[in-house]
Amino acid sequence: MKFFRTAIILGIIAVIAVFSYWFFEVKKKGEKKKVEEREALLFGKKDVKIVKLILKQKGSEPIVIEWMAEKPQVKEAGESAGESSTAESPEVGEAPEEKGQWMIKAPVETRGDKIAIDSMIKSLESSKRDSVIYENLEKQSEYKLDQPELSLRFYYMDDPKEYGIDFGVASLDRKKVFAKLAGENRIIAVPIDVKSALSKSLFDLRDKTLAPFEKEDIEGVSILYGREFIVMKKEGDTWYLLPHRIKAAESRVDIYTGTLRWGSFVEVMEEKGQNFSKYGLDRPRLVVTMKLKDNANYMFIVGNPVDGEQPKFFYATRSSDQMIFQVQADTVQRLVVTEFYLKDRSIFNFKQDIVKAVKLNYNEMDLYFEKKDEDWYYIPKDEAEAARLKKLLPKGSSKKGEEAVPGVALTRGYKIDNIIRGIVAAEYEEKEPVKKGQADYIKTGIDSPKYRVTLHFSDGREPLTVLLTAKDEQSGKLYLSPDNGNTAYYTSGYFTASFPEKLEELFE
């Protein structure tokens, strides 16, 4: 009994020792470390959003930035829970104040660059103090803190208190900078990287996007360049070239408008343009107009080149703020297009996934393939050929379900997919289709094609035979005909590399 009593006492002592170690050595030290880390931060740790900043560089006007939160959705009277109003509601799990945008209120009123401003705030929140130099401000003039080179003031949401920091001169080794915090009467030193991260110009912090719209906002586009005048209108999800309602390629319209939606200006000449003639904007070389959903029009106007005969930049302006700025010449070049470029030049209107079999005729070869699930099978002419091809396959490479298909599974079936994809996605390029009987028809060579590809479909439609000429090695193009040579389309021939020179290539 004495032995067991001693064991129980020793066990209790061990438990107490472990708990004491965890409480005093682990938990308390961990809490102390967190407190020390929190106190080391310039402004402590707050889980509240910063909603306003005022940045003042010596000799420049203050930059005032404010967060404009998106208002939460308010249901109209009589609106059911399943209906939505015209205003967007915050995403699930996202607080209303998290949706919105940064706006620069001074010295000009414009949208802010969210990435640049959020990065500056992240640096502000993670910046640490280095050391205290003086516990008072008696010598602030020696450190240029009475006339700081850079000052920053900011405010948290629902907190009227002003926070901030003033930066003076740097230390001799240029590793630190002397500073003072708003509301504190002492001089401190902080790493010079803190100042560098917060030292931003108006240009750094403003949104430099040329046309800050979503593609869904745009319902019409007109392009005026020299004597070229192109008008496009969106009807439902389809774009048309007017006045003849020629279908436009949605992808190229998106790329075109994306040049403005993603592009940016590189230098501001005048915040409120007045000297338009000075920059050639009174006689523009390019005018792009977008009609928006709210019936507003956005105009982008390009004037003179900035730097000579082979310019890198052009002067431009826009209707949203009449600012005069510079844009890259590449941006302007991407906006100079033709109606031919924009129109839908697709040759086929079906998807690759409905092709269930394909027959290839070229170079005296006659090959037939069928698809099961995701795998392609060659259908051999006889059992002897099937046996010969199976010997080429690596051991253990048999496909499940091979019994259901009277053929041999390809190890390089992706080549068949490449051929089909190349044909299905083909668009005619550079020139209009050529009809039999026209002057240039003989030059196409489609009357003596190199390849004949017959596609069989899973949706019951009739098989389609496509004729292809040999690819021109210099241009990489070829002629294609979907109607037995009656029409020849000039298109890319990149996929012809997937035609095997010999059948065995598909099994190696």
C-alpha positions in Angstrom: 0.0 0.0 0.0 2.8 2.4 0.9 4.3 1.7 -2.6 1.1 2.6 -4.4 0.6 5.7 -2.2 4.1 6.9 -3.1 3.5 6.3 -6.8 0.3 8.3 -6.8 2.0 11.2 -5.0 4.9 11.2 -7.5 2.4 11.1 -10.4 0.5 14.1 -9.0 3.8 16.0 -8.6 4.7 15.1 -12.2 1.4 16.4 -13.5 1.8 19.7 -11.5 5.4 20.0 -12.9 4.3 19.6 -16.5 1.4 22.0 -16.1 3.6 24.6 -14.4 6.2 24.2 -17.2 3.5 24.7 -19.8 1.8 27.6 -18.0 4.9 29.6 -17.1 7.4 28.6 -19.7 5.3 28.0 -22.8 2.0 29.9 -22.4 3.3 32.9 -20.5 6.4 33.3 -22.6 4.4 33.0 -25.8 2.0 35.7 -24.5 5.0 37.9 -23.6 6.5 37.4 -27.0 3.3 38.4 -28.7 3.1 41.5 -26.5 6.7 42.4 -27.3 6.0 41.9 -31.0 2.9 44.1 -30.8 4.8 46.8 -28.9 7.6 46.7 -31.4 5.3 47.8 -34.2 5.2 51.5 -34.9 1.4 51.7 -34.4 0.7 48.5 -32.5 -1.6 45.9 -33.8 -5.2 46.8 -34.9 -7.7 44.5 -36.6 -9.5 47.5 -38.0 -9.3 48.8 -41.6 -7.4 52.0 -42.4 -9.9 54.2 -44.3 -8.1 57.5 -44.9 -4.5 58.6 -45.5 -2.9 62.0 -46.0 0.6 61.9 -47.5 2.7 65.1 -47.6 6.1 65.3 -49.4 8.1 68.4 -48.7 7.4 70.9 -51.4 4.4 69.1 -52.8 0.6 69.3 -52.2 -0.8 66.7 -49.8 -2.2 63.6 -51.3 -5.5 62.7 -49.7 -6.8 59.1 -50.1 -10.1 57.7 -48.9 -11.7 54.3 -48.9 -15.1 54.4 -50.5 -16.9 51.3 -49.2 -19.6 49.8 -51.3 -23.0 50.3 -49.7 -24.8 47.0 -48.8 -27.8 46.0 -50.9 -31.1 47.3 -49.6 -34.2 45.4 -50.7 -37.0 47.3 -52.3 -40.4 47.2 -50.7 -42.1 43.9 -51.7 -38.9 42.3 -53.0 -38.7 38.7 -52.1 -35.7 37.0 -50.5 -34.8 35.3 -53.8 -34.8 38.5 -55.8 -32.0 41.0 -56.2 -32.0 44.7 -56.7 -29.8 46.6 -59.2 -27.0 47.2 -56.6 -24.5 44.4 -56.0 -24.5 42.9 -52.5 -21.3 41.9 -50.8 -20.0 38.4 -51.4 -20.9 35.8 -48.8 -18.5 36.0 -45.9 -17.3 39.5 -46.9 -18.0 42.5 -44.8 -19.6 45.4 -46.7 -16.7 47.7 -45.9 -14.3 45.3 -47.6 -16.0 45.9 -51.0 -15.3 49.2 -52.5 -12.3 51.2 -53.9 -9.7 53.7 -53.0 -10.3 57.2 -54.2 -7.7 60.1 -54.3 -9.5 63.2 -53.2 -6.6 65.7 -53.5 -4.7 67.3 -55.2 -6.9 65.8 -58.0 -10.0 63.6 -57.7 -9.3 60.2 -59.3 -9.4 56.5 -58.6 -6.6 55.1 -56.5 -4.3 52.1 -57.4 -5.6 49.4 -55.0 -2.4 47.3 -55.2 -0.1 50.3 -54.6 -2.2 51.7 -51.7 -2.8 48.3 -50.0 1.0 47.6 -50.3 1.8 50.9 -48.6 -0.7 50.2 -45.8 0.7 46.7 -45.3 4.2 48.3 -44.9 2.7 50.8 -42.5 1.1 48.2 -40.4 4.2 45.9 -40.2 6.8 48.6 -39.7 8.8 48.4 -36.5 10.5 51.0 -34.4 14.2 50.7 -33.9 15.2 52.8 -30.9 14.4 55.9 -28.9 16.8 58.7 -29.5 15.3 61.4 -27.3 12.4 61.3 -24.8 11.4 64.8 -25.9 11.3 67.0 -29.0 13.8 69.7 -27.9 16.2 68.7 -30.7 13.6 68.0 -33.4 14.9 70.9 -35.5 18.4 69.3 -35.6 16.8 66.2 -37.1 14.6 68.3 -39.5 11.4 67.0 -37.8 10.0 70.5 -37.4 9.9 70.6 -41.3 9.7 66.9 -42.1 10.7 65.7 -45.6 7.7 63.3 -45.5 4.6 63.1 -43.3 1.9 60.6 -43.2 -1.4 60.8 -41.3 -4.1 58.1 -41.3 -7.3 57.1 -39.7 -8.9 53.8 -38.8 -12.6 53.0 -39.4 -14.9 54.5 -36.8 -12.0 56.1 -34.9 -11.6 59.9 -35.0 -8.0 59.7 -33.6 -5.2 60.8 -35.9 -2.3 58.5 -36.3 0.9 59.2 -38.3 4.6 59.6 -38.6 7.0 62.4 -39.7 10.4 61.6 -41.2 13.4 63.8 -40.8 17.1 63.2 -41.9 18.7 59.9 -42.3 21.6 58.5 -40.2 25.1 58.8 -41.4 25.2 55.1 -42.5 21.9 55.6 -44.4 20.4 52.6 -42.6 18.0 54.5 -40.3 15.9 57.6 -40.5 14.9 59.8 -37.6 11.2 60.2 -37.0 8.4 61.1 -34.6 5.0 59.7 -34.2 1.9 61.8 -34.1 0.8 62.4 -30.5 4.2 61.3 -29.0 6.8 63.8 -27.7 10.0 61.8 -28.5 12.4 61.2 -31.4 12.8 57.7 -32.6 14.9 55.9 -35.2 13.3 53.5 -37.7 14.8 51.4 -40.6 15.1 53.6 -43.7 13.1 51.0 -45.6 10.0 52.2 -43.7 10.4 55.7 -45.3 11.1 54.2 -48.7 7.9 52.1 -48.6 5.8 55.1 -47.7 7.4 57.7 -49.9 5.0 57.6 -52.9 4.1 60.2 -55.5 0.6 61.0 -56.8 1.5 59.0 -60.0 2.5 56.0 -57.9 -0.8 55.9 -56.0 -3.3 56.8 -58.7 -5.1 54.2 -60.9 -3.3 54.5 -64.3 -5.8 52.3 -66.1 -6.9 53.9 -69.4 -10.5 52.7 -69.2 -11.5 51.2 -65.8 -14.5 49.3 -67.0 -15.5 45.6 -67.0 -16.1 44.1 -70.4 -19.7 43.5 -69.4 -20.1 47.4 -69.1 -19.5 47.9 -72.8 -22.4 47.7 -75.3 -20.9 49.4 -78.3 -17.5 50.4 -79.8 -16.6 52.8 -82.7 -13.2 53.3 -84.1 -12.1 56.2 -86.3 -8.6 55.9 -87.8 -7.8 57.9 -90.9 -10.5 57.0 -93.4 -11.4 53.8 -91.6 -14.6 54.0 -89.5 -15.7 50.8 -87.7 -18.9 50.5 -85.6 -19.7 47.5 -83.4 -22.8 46.8 -81.3 -23.5 44.1 -78.8 -26.8 42.3 -79.0 -27.3 39.8 -76.1 -23.9 38.0 -76.0 -23.1 38.6 -79.6 -21.1 41.4 -81.2 -22.0 42.7 -84.7 -20.2 44.9 -87.2 -22.6 47.6 -88.5 -24.3 48.5 -90.8 -24.3 45.0 -92.3 -24.6 43.1 -89.0 -21.6 41.0 -89.7 -20.8 38.8 -86.7 -17.7 39.9 -84.9 -15.4 37.5 -83.0 -16.1 37.9 -79.3 -12.6 37.0 -78.3 -11.0 39.7 -80.5 -13.5 42.3 -79.4 -12.6 41.4 -75.8 -8.9 41.7 -76.6 -9.5 45.0 -78.4 -11.4 46.6 -75.5 -9.0 44.9 -73.1 -6.2 47.0 -74.6 -7.9 50.0 -72.9 -9.3 48.2 -69.9 -5.9 46.7 -69.0 -3.6 49.3 -70.6 -2.2 52.3 -68.6 -0.7 55.7 -69.2 2.9 56.4 -68.4 3.1 60.1 -67.7 0.6 62.9 -67.1 1.1 66.2 -69.0 -1.9 68.2 -67.9 -4.4 67.1 -65.2 -7.1 69.2 -66.8 -6.2 69.5 -70.5 -6.3 73.0 -72.0 -3.6 72.9 -74.7 -5.0 70.2 -76.9 -3.6 71.7 -80.1 -0.1 71.6 -78.6 -0.3 67.8 -78.5 -2.2 67.2 -81.7 -5.4 66.3 -79.9 -7.4 68.8 -81.9 -6.7 66.7 -85.0 -6.5 63.2 -83.6 -5.1 60.3 -85.5 -7.2 57.8 -83.6 -10.5 58.0 -81.7 -12.1 55.0 -79.9 -15.5 55.5 -78.4 -17.2 53.0 -76.0 -20.9 53.1 -75.3 -21.5 51.9 -71.7 -24.6 50.3 -70.1 -25.5 53.5 -68.3 -25.8 55.3 -71.7 -22.6 57.2 -71.0 -19.8 57.4 -73.7 -16.1 57.0 -73.0 -13.8 58.5 -75.6 -10.0 57.7 -76.0 -8.2 60.1 -78.3 -4.7 59.9 -79.6 -2.7 62.8 -80.9 0.9 63.4 -81.9 3.8 61.1 -81.3 6.1 62.2 -78.5 9.5 61.3 -79.9 10.0 61.3 -83.7 9.4 59.1 -86.6 9.5 55.8 -84.7 7.8 56.9 -81.5 7.7 54.9 -78.3 5.0 57.1 -76.9 1.9 59.1 -78.1 0.0 62.0 -76.5 -3.6 61.1 -75.6 -6.6 62.3 -73.7 -9.9 60.8 -72.6 -13.4 62.0 -72.0 -13.7 60.8 -68.4 -11.4 63.5 -67.0 -9.9 65.5 -70.0 -6.5 64.7 -68.7 -3.6 64.8 -71.2 -1.1 62.0 -70.8 1.3 59.7 -72.6 0.7 56.2 -73.7 3.0 53.6 -75.2 3.1 53.3 -78.9 2.4 49.5 -78.6 -0.9 50.4 -77.0 -1.9 52.7 -79.9 -0.8 50.1 -82.5 -3.0 47.4 -80.9 -6.0 49.8 -81.3 -5.4 50.4 -85.0 -7.3 47.4 -86.5 -9.5 46.6 -89.6 -13.0 45.3 -89.9 -11.4 42.1 -91.3 -9.5 41.6 -88.0 -12.5 42.0 -85.9 -15.1 39.9 -87.7 -15.8 36.3 -86.9 -13.7 34.3 -89.3 -14.5 30.8 -87.9 -14.8 28.1 -90.6 -16.6 25.5 -88.5 -19.4 25.8 -85.9 -19.0 22.5 -84.0 -16.9 21.5 -81.0 -14.1 19.0 -81.0 -15.7 16.7 -78.4 -18.5 15.5 -80.8 -15.9 14.0 -83.2 -16.0 10.2 -82.6 -14.0 8.9 -85.5 -11.6 10.3 -88.1 -10.2 9.0 -91.4 -6.9 10.3 -92.8 -5.9 10.0 -96.4 -2.4 11.4 -97.4 0.9 10.1 -98.9 -0.9 6.9 -100.1 -1.9 6.2 -96.5 -5.5 5.4 -95.6 -5.9 5.4 -91.8 -9.1 5.1 -89.7 -9.3 5.9 -86.0 -12.2 5.6 -83.4 -12.4 7.2 -80.0 -13.6 5.5 -76.8 -13.7 7.6 -73.7 -10.5 9.6 -73.9 -8.4 7.1 -75.9 -8.0 6.8 -79.7 -7.8 3.4 -81.4 -6.5 2.6 -84.8 -8.8 0.2 -86.7 -6.4 -2.1 -88.6 -7.2 -3.6 -92.0 -6.7 -7.2 -90.9 -5.6 -9.3 -87.9 -2.1 -9.6 -89.2 -1.7 -5.8 -89.1 -3.3 -5.7 -85.6 -0.8 -8.3 -84.3 2.1 -6.4 -85.8 1.1 -3.1 -84.2 0.4 -4.6 -80.8 4.0 -5.8 -80.7 5.1 -2.2 -80.9 3.2 -1.3 -77.7 5.1 -1.2 -74.3 4.2 -4.1 -72.0 1.3 -3.4 -69.7 0.0 -0.5 -71.9 -3.3 -2.2 -72.9 -6.3 0.1 -72.3 -9.4 -0.9 -70.3 -12.3 -1.6 -72.7 -10.0 -2.5 -75.6 -12.1 -5.6 -76.2 -15.1 -3.3 -77.0 -13.2 -1.6 -79.8 -12.0 -3.7 -82.7 -8.7 -1.8 -82.8 -5.3 -1.1 -81.2 -5.0 1.7 -78.7 -2.6 4.5 -79.6 0.2 5.6 -77.3 0.3 9.0 -79.1 -3.4 9.6 -79.5 -2.8 13.3 -78.7 -1.6 13.7 -82.3 -5.1 12.8 -83.6 -6.6 15.3 -81.1 -4.1 17.9 -82.4 -5.3 17.4 -86.0 -8.9 17.6 -85.1 -8.4 20.7 -82.8 -6.5 22.5 -85.6 -9.3 21.9 -88.1 -12.2 22.7 -85.7 -10.5 26.0 -84.4 -9.4 27.1 -87.9 -10.0 30.7 -88.9 -9.3 32.2 -92.3 -6.5 34.7 -92.2 -5.1 37.7 -94.1 -7.5 37.3 -97.1 -11.1 36.6 -97.9 -12.2 33.0 -98.9 -11.6 32.2 -102.6 -14.5 30.6 -104.6 -14.0 28.1 -107.4 -14.0 30.1 -110.7 -12.4 33.2 -109.2 -9.1 34.5 -110.6 -7.0 33.4 -107.6 -8.5 30.0 -107.2 -5.9 28.1 -109.1 -3.2 29.6 -107.0 -4.7 28.1 -103.8 -3.8 24.5 -104.9 -7.0 23.2 -103.3 -7.9 21.3 -106.4 -4.9 19.0 -105.7 -4.8 18.7 -101.8 -2.2 16.9 -99.9 -4.5 15.8 -97.0 -8.0 14.6 -96.9 -9.6 14.4 -93.4 -13.0 12.9 -92.9 -14.7 13.6 -89.5 -17.5 11.4 -88.1 -19.7 12.8 -85.4 -21.5 11.4 -82.3 -24.6 13.7 -82.8 -25.8 12.0 -85.9 -24.8 14.6 -88.5 -23.3 13.6 -91.8 -19.6 13.0 -92.0 -17.5 16.0 -93.1 -14.5 15.8 -95.4 -11.9 18.6 -95.2 -9.3 19.1 -97.8 -5.9 20.6 -96.9 -3.0 21.7 -99.1 0.6 21.3 -98.1 1.8 23.9 -95.6 3.9 26.8 -96.9 7.1 26.5 -94.9 7.8 30.2 -95.1 4.4 31.6 -94.0 3.2 28.5 -92.0 -0.2 28.8 -93.8 -2.2 26.5 -96.0 -5.5 26.4 -97.8 -8.5 24.4 -96.4 -11.8 23.5 -98.0 -14.8 22.1 -96.1 -17.0 21.8 -99.3 -15.0 19.5 -101.7 -12.9 22.4 -103.0 -15.7 24.9 -103.8 -14.3 27.3 -101.3 -10.7 27.7 -100.2 -9.8 29.3 -96.8 -6.3 30.6 -96.1 -5.4 29.5 -92.5 -2.6 28.4 -90.2 -1.2 25.0 -90.8 0.7 24.4 -87.5 -1.3 21.2 -86.9 0.0 19.4 -90.0 3.1 18.5 -87.9 0.8 15.9 -86.1 0.2 13.9 -89.3 2.5 10.9 -88.8 4.9 10.1 -91.6 4.3 6.4 -90.8 1.6 4.7 -88.8 4.1 3.2 -86.4 4.9 6.7 -84.9 1.5 6.6 -83.1 2.5 3.4 -81.2 6.1 4.2 -80.2 
